[in-house]
Amino acid sequence: MRKVLYISVIIFLFSGVTDIYGQDNPDWIKPAIQEKNRQNQRLGIQYYQTRDFEKSLEIFTTLYSKDPSHVNYTYYFFSLLELREYKEAEKLAKKQVKAKPGQLQYQVDVGYVYIRSSETDKAKKIFDDIIDNLTANINVIKQVANTFYSRRQTEYAIKVYKQGKELLKGEYTFDIELANMYERNGNYTEMVETFLDHLEEYPEARETVQNRLQTAMTRDIDNALPDIVRESLLVRYQETPDKVYLNELLLWLSIQQKDFAFAFVQAKSLDRRFNEDGYRVYEVAEMALSNSDYSAALESYQYILDKGVSSPMYLPGLIGFLETRYQQISHNIRIEEKEMVELEEAYNEAIEEFGVHQQTIQLLRDLAHIQAFHLNKESEAIANLHLAIEVPGPENIPRAQCKLELADIYLFQGEVWEATLLYSQVEKTFKNEPIGHLAKLKNARLTYYIGEFAWAKAQLDVLKSATSKLIANDALELALLIADNTEADSSYAGLFLYSQAELLIYQNRFDEAFIKLDAITILGAWHPLFDEVLFKKSEIRMKQGRYEEADTLLQDLATRYPDDILGDDALYTRARLQEEIFQDKNMAMDLYQQLLTNHPGSIYTIDTRKRFRYLRGDTEEPVSEEDRFFYNLDP
């Protein structure tokens, strides 16, 4: 008897004839029925998403008849539209309007049916009536606008927000929502103007607007938005230069565009207005330096130095200025010893003025690098680094950086075991930090230099996932070099000669390195290192000042291995030689153009564009009246 009763209940629950919310059903049955209908709803949605509209219509017709919820209605409505059952869709939407007279989004659906059935005049009349009958209710206005937008009627969504703004009379502006609609409609100019209008009333919303603009820029595949923002900001700033938020947005935008010269102008203006002691200018200088914009960095640091020694940012500014000057000098193909001597004197004067303590450790480290690697003063460099390492205080990053510099000098002198000991110390102390990863990378490179390829590759494989992208990329590059050449040459003869040559180049023993590289070329008719050999030979000749030979080697590399991974390196270096050494502007431009055309994803692309435009004369053209006004602005 119990078995028969159990079977009857099961049939009763799942036969599909039971009313979903029938009043006759016992309470203990209702949860099972509700779950069954949720399953049907999920199935119907799945059918709709896979464009099986007939099946989704069948399910939602039944579900809606039992439960006219918004979800059931929406899928029922759109299933009808997709099947072009426009009369049924119109009837359904009007039924929903009657059932829920206060909810205007269903009236939008009636009009949307007419849009889909190409009865645009009827749709326009309904849409206009909806907008005319809006009430001053924020939630209703948002709901109606969102319905228009989700039905791809963005222009009407914009009209709704504009009407809502009028109705609420300053209580709520809908500026953010309006700007988002303009973006989705592709009208960037109106979007920007709306955001700026909003800031006119609510300047405290600058970060919100800034974040919205940043998001919009990531979606702007044509990269047209930054220029529109800049133009709008400049026009408004010219009219009302006292608006601080305009200053701050111009500073933010110039940093986004890596225009650090203009960023400095804006940071300087804000610094003077708020007596910020140069903190904001210092941030611009740091970013300019990290992006190799040495002119903007030097100008920014100089502004800080002009504040005088009593300024709290003077010492950091001086350290940054000297570091930038070093980077600027060493970035040139031909490094003048006279400039390095002058820089050494500047470092010595700074250390004499401020003394040796935790804040000046970086000065000692940078001075030691110049002395060891540019002025053949390794003994003085080592003494300065020991002085820095012995400064009282905790085991910190600056001290670890000095240890790495000292290890680099030991390696330069051929003291391999002294070097690896220091690298290992830093790696162990800062195991999970970027400087520890850098120490591990340097140690792996050292073991590569001495031919311990398996050990080096094992360490490099660990570093591929380092948090620092630069370290991870360097580790990957060296690991690939080892892997490619140990697989192709089981004797490792070529790679062993190449790694020895790289160490000799590092130690400035160029003639010995050249002999090692020559030895690789006689190993056979072909070796996977032949292209790297040509590039390394060109590096040696440039360091020796034999630029004609370097150019010939690079040209040979580009001709014989045009699709090689070093192809863009060869073109970029040749272009720099033509520009800086041979003074052949046209040849340099031609090579830069080849790089941009043949290697659009190269790491040299940004710098190449800058140099090409400079050689073409773009930077000599007069700036616009707006730019002239702002670059000369000195409040």
C-alpha positions in Angstrom: 0.0 0.0 0.0 2.8 2.4 0.9 4.6 1.6 -2.3 1.5 2.5 -4.4 1.0 5.8 -2.5 4.7 6.7 -3.0 4.4 6.2 -6.8 1.2 8.2 -6.9 2.9 11.2 -5.3 5.8 11.1 -7.7 3.5 11.0 -10.7 1.5 13.8 -9.2 4.6 16.0 -8.7 6.2 15.6 -12.1 3.4 14.8 -14.6 3.3 18.6 -15.5 -0.5 18.8 -15.0 -0.3 20.3 -11.6 -0.8 24.1 -11.2 2.5 25.7 -10.1 1.0 27.6 -7.3 -2.4 25.9 -7.1 -4.2 26.6 -3.9 -5.2 23.0 -3.6 -1.6 21.8 -3.3 -0.4 20.9 0.2 2.5 23.1 1.5 4.9 20.1 1.5 4.5 19.6 -2.2 5.1 23.3 -3.3 8.9 23.4 -2.9 9.2 20.4 -5.2 7.0 22.1 -7.8 8.9 25.3 -7.6 12.2 23.5 -8.1 10.8 21.8 -11.1 9.8 25.1 -12.6 13.2 26.6 -11.9 14.7 23.7 -13.8 12.3 24.4 -16.7 13.3 28.1 -16.6 17.0 27.3 -16.7 16.3 24.9 -19.6 14.3 27.6 -21.5 17.1 30.2 -21.0 19.6 27.6 -22.3 17.5 27.1 -25.4 17.2 30.9 -25.9 21.0 31.3 -25.6 21.6 28.6 -28.2 19.0 30.3 -30.5 16.5 27.5 -30.3 13.7 30.0 -30.0 10.8 27.6 -30.7 11.7 25.5 -27.7 12.4 28.5 -25.5 9.0 30.0 -26.6 7.2 26.7 -25.7 8.7 26.6 -22.2 8.2 30.3 -21.4 4.6 30.4 -22.7 3.8 27.8 -20.1 5.9 29.4 -17.4 4.4 32.9 -18.0 0.9 31.6 -17.8 1.5 30.3 -14.4 4.0 33.0 -13.1 4.0 36.3 -15.0 7.3 37.3 -13.5 9.7 39.8 -15.2 12.2 37.0 -16.1 9.5 34.8 -17.6 8.0 37.7 -19.4 11.3 38.9 -20.9 12.3 35.5 -22.4 8.7 35.0 -23.6 8.7 38.4 -25.2 12.1 38.1 -26.9 11.4 34.6 -28.1 8.4 35.9 -29.9 10.4 38.7 -31.4 13.1 36.4 -32.6 10.5 34.2 -34.3 8.9 37.4 -35.8 5.6 36.8 -34.0 5.1 40.6 -33.8 1.4 40.6 -33.2 1.7 38.1 -30.3 4.7 40.1 -28.9 2.6 43.3 -29.1 -0.3 41.6 -27.4 2.0 40.3 -24.6 3.6 43.7 -24.0 0.2 45.4 -23.8 -1.0 42.8 -21.4 2.1 43.4 -19.2 1.4 47.2 -19.4 -2.2 46.6 -18.2 -1.0 44.3 -15.4 1.7 46.7 -14.2 0.5 50.2 -15.2 3.1 52.1 -13.2 6.1 50.4 -14.8 7.0 52.3 -18.0 9.6 49.8 -19.2 6.7 47.7 -20.6 5.4 50.6 -22.6 8.9 50.7 -24.1 8.5 47.1 -25.2 5.3 48.0 -27.0 7.2 50.6 -29.0 10.1 48.2 -29.5 7.8 45.7 -31.2 7.0 48.4 -33.7 10.7 49.1 -34.2 11.2 45.4 -34.9 8.2 45.3 -37.3 9.4 48.4 -39.1 6.5 50.6 -37.9 8.8 53.4 -36.8 6.2 56.1 -36.7 4.1 54.2 -34.2 7.3 53.5 -32.1 8.3 57.2 -32.1 4.8 58.2 -30.8 5.0 55.7 -28.0 8.6 56.6 -27.0 7.9 60.3 -27.1 4.8 59.8 -24.9 6.9 57.8 -22.4 9.4 60.7 -22.1 6.7 63.3 -21.9 5.0 61.4 -19.0 8.1 60.8 -16.9 7.9 61.7 -13.3 10.6 63.1 -11.0 11.6 59.7 -9.7 15.3 58.7 -10.0 14.7 55.0 -10.0 11.9 55.1 -12.6 14.1 57.3 -14.9 17.0 54.9 -14.6 14.8 51.9 -15.2 13.2 53.4 -18.3 16.6 54.5 -19.7 18.1 51.1 -19.1 15.2 49.5 -20.9 15.7 51.8 -23.9 19.4 51.0 -23.9 18.9 47.2 -23.6 16.5 47.5 -26.6 19.3 49.2 -28.5 17.6 52.6 -28.4 20.5 54.6 -27.0 19.3 57.9 -28.4 16.0 57.6 -26.4 18.0 56.5 -23.3 19.9 59.8 -23.6 16.6 61.7 -24.0 15.3 60.0 -20.9 18.3 61.1 -18.8 18.1 64.7 -20.2 14.4 64.9 -19.3 15.1 63.4 -15.9 17.8 66.0 -15.3 15.3 68.8 -16.0 12.6 67.2 -13.8 14.8 66.8 -10.8 16.2 70.3 -11.0 19.6 69.7 -9.5 18.6 67.0 -7.0 20.3 64.5 -9.3 22.1 65.2 -12.6 22.3 61.9 -14.3 25.6 63.2 -15.8 27.5 59.9 -15.2 24.8 57.9 -16.8 24.5 60.3 -19.7 28.2 60.2 -20.3 28.1 56.4 -20.3 25.3 56.5 -22.9 27.3 58.9 -25.1 30.3 56.5 -25.0 28.2 53.6 -25.9 26.8 55.6 -28.8 30.3 56.4 -30.0 29.9 60.2 -29.2 33.2 60.7 -27.3 33.0 64.5 -27.5 29.6 64.7 -25.8 30.8 62.1 -23.2 33.8 64.2 -22.3 31.8 67.5 -22.2 29.2 65.8 -19.9 31.9 64.6 -17.5 33.5 68.0 -17.4 30.1 69.6 -16.8 29.6 67.3 -13.9 32.9 68.3 -12.4 31.9 71.9 -12.8 29.2 71.3 -10.2 31.0 68.5 -8.3 34.8 68.9 -8.5 35.2 66.3 -5.7 34.1 63.7 -8.2 37.4 64.0 -10.2 38.7 60.5 -9.3 35.4 59.0 -10.4 35.4 60.8 -13.7 39.1 60.0 -14.1 38.4 56.3 -13.6 35.5 56.4 -16.1 37.7 58.0 -18.7 40.4 55.5 -18.1 37.9 52.6 -18.7 36.6 54.3 -21.8 40.2 54.7 -23.2 40.8 51.0 -22.8 37.7 50.4 -25.0 38.7 53.0 -27.6 40.3 50.9 -30.3 41.0 53.9 -32.5 42.8 55.8 -29.7 40.8 58.9 -30.6 39.6 59.7 -27.0 42.9 61.0 -25.5 43.1 63.8 -28.0 39.4 64.7 -27.5 39.9 64.8 -23.7 43.0 67.0 -24.1 41.4 69.4 -26.4 38.3 69.8 -24.1 40.5 70.3 -21.1 42.7 72.9 -22.7 39.7 74.9 -23.9 38.1 74.9 -20.5 41.4 75.6 -18.7 42.1 78.6 -20.9 38.7 80.0 -19.9 39.0 79.1 -16.2 42.6 78.5 -15.2 41.7 78.7 -11.5 39.9 75.3 -11.6 42.1 72.9 -9.8 40.4 69.8 -11.1 41.3 70.8 -14.7 45.0 71.0 -13.6 44.8 67.6 -12.0 43.0 66.0 -15.0 45.6 67.5 -17.4 48.4 66.1 -15.2 46.7 62.7 -15.2 46.1 62.7 -18.9 49.6 63.7 -19.8 51.0 60.9 -17.7 48.6 58.4 -19.4 50.0 59.6 -22.7 53.6 59.6 -21.4 53.9 63.3 -22.2 56.0 64.0 -19.2 57.1 67.5 -20.3 53.5 68.6 -20.2 52.9 66.6 -17.0 55.8 68.6 -15.4 54.0 71.9 -16.4 50.8 70.8 -14.7 52.6 69.3 -11.6 54.6 72.6 -11.2 51.4 74.6 -11.4 49.7 72.5 -8.7 52.9 72.6 -6.6 53.1 76.3 -6.6 49.4 76.7 -5.9 49.4 74.4 -2.9 53.0 74.8 -1.6 53.5 71.0 -1.9 57.4 71.1 -1.6 57.8 69.4 -4.9 56.3 66.0 -4.0 54.0 65.9 -7.1 56.8 67.1 -9.4 59.1 64.4 -7.9 56.5 61.7 -8.9 56.5 63.0 -12.5 60.3 63.0 -12.5 60.4 59.4 -11.4 57.9 58.3 -14.0 59.8 60.3 -16.7 63.0 58.6 -15.7 61.5 55.1 -15.7 60.2 55.8 -19.3 63.6 57.1 -20.4 62.3 60.7 -21.0 65.5 62.2 -19.7 64.8 65.8 -20.6 61.5 65.9 -18.8 63.0 64.1 -15.8 66.0 66.5 -15.6 63.7 69.5 -15.8 61.5 68.1 -13.1 64.4 67.3 -10.8 65.9 70.7 -11.4 62.7 72.4 -10.3 63.0 70.6 -7.0 66.7 71.5 -6.7 65.9 75.2 -7.3 63.8 75.1 -4.1 67.1 75.0 -2.2 68.8 72.6 0.3 66.2 73.3 3.0 63.5 71.7 0.9 62.5 68.3 2.2 62.7 66.9 -1.4 66.1 68.3 -2.2 68.2 65.2 -1.5 65.8 62.8 -3.3 65.7 65.3 -6.1 69.5 65.5 -6.3 69.9 61.7 -6.3 67.3 61.5 -9.0 68.9 64.2 -11.1 72.3 62.5 -10.9 70.9 59.1 -11.8 69.0 60.6 -14.7 72.2 62.3 -16.0 74.0 58.9 -15.8 71.2 57.2 -17.7 71.2 59.9 -20.3 75.0 59.7 -20.9 75.1 55.9 -20.9 72.2 55.7 -23.3 74.3 57.2 -26.1 76.2 54.9 -28.4 79.4 56.9 -27.9 80.0 57.6 -24.2 82.4 60.5 -23.5 84.8 59.9 -20.7 84.8 63.6 -19.9 81.1 63.5 -19.1 81.6 60.5 -16.7 84.4 62.3 -15.0 82.2 65.4 -14.5 79.5 63.2 -13.1 81.9 61.5 -10.7 82.8 64.9 -9.4 79.2 65.8 -8.9 78.6 62.6 -6.9 81.6 63.2 -4.7 80.4 66.8 -4.0 77.0 65.5 -3.1 78.4 62.9 -0.7 80.7 65.5 0.8 77.8 67.8 1.3 75.3 65.4 2.9 77.6 62.8 4.4 77.3 59.0 4.6 74.1 57.7 6.1 71.0 55.6 5.1 69.6 58.3 2.8 72.9 58.7 0.8 73.7 55.0 0.3 72.3 55.2 -3.2 74.8 58.0 -4.0 77.7 55.8 -3.0 76.3 52.9 -5.0 75.8 54.9 -8.2 79.2 56.5 -7.8 80.8 53.1 -7.4 79.2 51.9 -10.6 80.6 54.8 -12.6 84.0 54.4 -11.1 84.2 50.6 -11.8 82.6 50.3 -15.2 83.5 53.6 -16.8 86.6 55.0 -15.2 88.7 52.0 -14.4 88.7 52.8 -10.6 87.6 49.4 -9.2 89.5 49.8 -6.0 87.8 53.1 -5.2 84.4 51.7 -6.2 84.8 48.7 -3.9 85.9 51.0 -1.0 82.8 53.1 -1.5 80.5 50.1 -1.5 82.0 48.7 1.7 81.5 52.1 3.2 77.8 52.0 2.2 77.3 48.4 3.4 78.7 49.3 6.8 76.3 52.2 7.4 74.5 51.4 10.7 70.9 50.2 10.2 68.7 47.2 9.4 69.4 44.8 6.5 67.4 46.7 3.9 67.0 47.1 0.1 69.6 49.9 -0.4 72.2 47.8 1.5 71.3 44.7 -0.6 71.6 46.8 -3.8 75.1 47.8 -2.8 76.0 44.1 -2.3 74.7 43.3 -5.8 76.8 46.1 -7.2 79.8 44.9 -5.3 79.2 41.3 -6.7 79.0 42.8 -10.2 82.4 44.4 -9.7 83.9 41.2 -8.4 82.6 39.4 -11.5 84.0 42.2 -13.6 87.4 41.6 -12.0 87.1 37.8 -12.5 86.4 37.0 -8.8 83.6 34.6 -9.6 83.3 32.9 -6.2 83.3 36.3 -4.3 80.5 37.4 -6.6 78.4 34.3 -6.3 78.7 34.5 -2.5 77.2 38.0 -2.4 74.5 37.1 -4.9 73.5 34.1 -2.8 73.4 36.3 0.4 71.0 38.7 -1.1 68.9 36.0 -2.7 68.6 34.2 0.7 67.8 37.3 2.7 65.1 38.6 0.2 63.9 35.3 -1.2 60.4 36.4 -2.1 61.1 40.0 -3.1 62.1 41.5 -6.5 65.6 42.2 -5.4 66.0 38.5 -4.3 64.8 37.5 -7.7 67.3 39.8 -9.3 70.1 38.3 -7.2 68.9 34.8 -8.4 69.0 36.0 -12.0 72.5 37.4 -11.6 73.7 34.1 -10.0 72.1 32.1 -12.8 73.8 34.3 -15.4 77.1 33.8 -13.6 76.8 30.0 -13.7 75.9 30.3 -17.4 79.1 32.3 -17.9 81.2 29.5 -16.4 79.4 26.8 -18.5 77.1 25.3 -15.8 74.2 25.3 -18.2 71.9 22.8 -16.6 72.1 24.5 -13.2 71.7 27.9 -14.8 68.6 26.8 -16.7 67.0 25.2 -13.6 67.3 28.6 -11.8 66.1 30.5 -14.8 63.0 28.3 -15.1 62.0 29.2 -11.6 62.4 32.9 -12.4 60.1 32.8 -15.4 57.2 33.4 -13.0 58.9 36.2 -11.1 56.7 39.1 -10.1 58.9 41.6 -11.9 58.1 41.4 -15.6 61.6 42.6 -16.5 63.3 39.9 -14.5 60.9 37.2 -15.8 61.6 38.3 -19.4 65.4 38.3 -19.0 65.2 34.9 -17.4 63.1 33.5 -20.2 65.4 35.0 -22.8 68.5 33.4 -21.3 66.7 30.1 -20.7 65.6 29.9 -24.3 69.2 30.6 -25.5 70.5 27.7 -23.4 67.6 25.4 -24.4 67.9 26.1 -28.1 71.7 25.6 -28.2 72.0 22.6 -26.0 69.3 20.8 -28.1 70.9 21.7 -31.4 74.5 21.1 -30.3 74.8 18.1 -27.9 78.5 18.9 -27.4 77.7 22.4 -26.0 80.8 23.6 -27.8 79.2 26.6 -29.4 77.3 27.7 -26.4 80.4 27.3 -24.1 82.4 29.6 -26.4 79.5 32.0 -26.6 79.0 32.2 -22.8 82.8 32.8 -22.4 82.7 35.6 -25.0 79.7 37.2 -23.1 81.7 37.2 -19.9 84.8 38.7 -21.6 82.6 41.4 -23.1 81.2 42.2 -19.6 84.8 42.5 -18.4 85.7 44.8 -21.3 88.2 42.2 -22.7 87.0 42.8 -26.2 89.7 41.3 -28.3 89.6 38.0 -26.4 85.8 38.0 -26.8 86.1 38.5 -30.5 88.4 35.5 -30.8 85.9 33.3 -28.9 83.1 34.4 -31.2 85.2 33.7 -34.3 85.8 30.2 -33.0 82.1 29.5 -33.1 82.0 30.2 -36.9 84.5 27.4 -37.6 82.5 24.7 -35.8 80.5 24.0 -38.9 78.7 25.3 -41.9 75.7 26.3 -39.7 75.1 26.8 -36.0 72.0 28.4 -34.3 74.3 30.9 -32.7 75.5 32.5 -35.9 73.1 35.4 -35.8 73.9 36.1 -32.1 77.6 36.0 -33.0 77.1 38.8 -35.5 75.2 40.9 -33.1 77.8 40.4 -30.3 80.6 41.3 -32.7 78.8 44.5 -33.6 78.4 45.3 -29.9 82.2 44.8 -29.4 83.1 47.1 -32.3 80.8 49.8 -31.0 82.4 49.7 -27.6 85.8 49.9 -29.3 84.6 52.9 -31.4 84.9 51.0 -34.7 81.5 52.1 -35.9 81.9 51.3 -39.6 82.7 47.7 -38.8 79.7 47.5 -36.4 77.4 48.9 -39.1 78.6 46.3 -41.6 78.1 43.5 -39.1 74.5 44.6 -38.4 73.7 45.0 -42.1 75.0 41.5 -42.6 72.8 40.2 -39.8 69.7 42.0 -41.2 70.4 40.6 -44.7 71.1 37.0 -43.7 68.5 36.7 -40.9 65.7 39.2 -41.8 63.1 37.3 -39.8 65.3 36.4 -36.8 64.4 37.5 -33.3 67.4 39.9 -33.5 66.1 41.6 -36.7 64.6 44.6 -34.9 67.6 45.0 -32.6 69.9 45.1 -35.7 67.6 47.7 -37.4 67.3 49.9 -34.3 71.1 49.8 -33.6 71.9 50.6 -37.2 69.5 53.5 -37.2 71.0 54.9 -34.0 74.5 54.6 -35.6 73.3 56.5 -38.7 71.7 59.2 -36.5 74.3 59.7 -33.8 77.6 58.7 -35.3 77.4 59.0 -39.1 74.9 62.0 -39.0 73.0 60.5 -42.0 69.5 61.7 -41.2 67.9 60.1 -44.3 69.4 56.7 -43.8 68.4 56.8 -40.1 64.8 57.7 -41.0 64.7 54.9 -43.6 65.9 52.3 -41.0 63.5 53.5 -38.4 60.7 53.3 -41.0 61.7 49.7 -41.8 61.6 48.8 -38.1 58.1 50.2 -37.7 56.8 48.5 -40.8 58.5 45.1 -40.3 58.5 44.8 -36.5 55.4 46.6 -35.2 55.5 44.7 -31.9 59.1 45.6 -31.2 60.1 46.9 -27.8 61.8 49.7 -29.7 58.6 51.0 -31.3 57.9 53.9 -28.9 61.4 55.2 -29.0 61.6 54.7 -32.8 58.5 56.8 -33.4 60.0 59.6 -31.2 63.3 59.6 -33.1 61.6 59.3 -36.5 59.4 62.3 -35.7 62.3 64.3 -34.4 64.4 63.6 -37.5 61.4 64.5 -39.7 61.3 67.8 -38.0 58.0 67.5 -36.2 59.4 68.9 -32.9 60.6 72.0 -34.8 57.1 72.9 -36.0 55.4 75.7 -34.0 53.0 74.5 -31.3 49.4 75.5 -31.3 48.2 78.6 -29.6 46.6 76.4 -26.8 49.9 74.5 -26.2 51.9 77.8 -26.3 49.6 79.2 -23.6 49.9 76.2 -21.3 53.6 75.6 -21.7 54.3 79.3 -20.8 51.8 79.3 -18.0 53.5 80.3 -14.8 50.9 81.1 -12.1 
